[in-house]
Amino acid sequence: MARKFGPRQLKREPSPGFWPIHRKEYTWAPRTRPGPHAREKSLPLMIIVRESLGLANIAKEAIKIISEGKVKVDGSKAYRKHTGHYRSRTEDSSSPQPRIRRPLTRYARS
């Protein structure tokens, strides 16, 4: 099967110049996903939370902060670490628990 959406990783050195990261400190940087914001002009939420604001020390902490919906992008809560991919949840939802998604199985049982 062919890969979709191109490579998922980005090395730090060729990253855009306006990103506030140290380019020679680590090897990898998060990559933005296509969405309502252009890839060349967008900044991943993980970099904002971890590098700019200093709310997290490692990527796992930044992902937890973002997935809890504590960050807003264009007035809507962002739930993914990549700018451009966010969904809005209604606060007055009928079910108090979020829906749990089960992992997809590779092969269906017959």
VENZI-V280904 format. One line per field, one symbol per residue. ss: DSSP state (A for helix, B for strand, O for the rest). phi: phi as a letter, one per 40 degrees, with the letter a starting at -180 (. if undefined). burial: I if it has 9 or more other C-alpha atoms within 8 Angstrom, else O. A space follows every 50 residues. Layout:
ss=???
phi=???
burial=???
This chain:
ss=OOOOOOOOBBBOOOOOOOOOOOOOOOOBBBOOOOOOOOOOOOOOAAAAAA AAOOOOOOAAAAAAAAAOOOBBBOOBBBOOOOOOOOOOOOOOOOOOOOOO OOOOOOOOOO
phi=.ccbggccbacccccdccccbccbcbcbbcbcbcacbcccbbbccccccc cccgcbcbccccccccccgcbbbfgbcbbbcbchbabbbccccccccccc ccccccbccb
burial=OOOOOOOOOIIIOOIOOOOOOOOOOOIOIIIIIIIOIOIOOIIIIIIIII IOOOOIOOIOIIIOIIIOIIIIIOOIIIIIIIIIIIOOOOOOOOOOOOOO OOOOOOOOOO
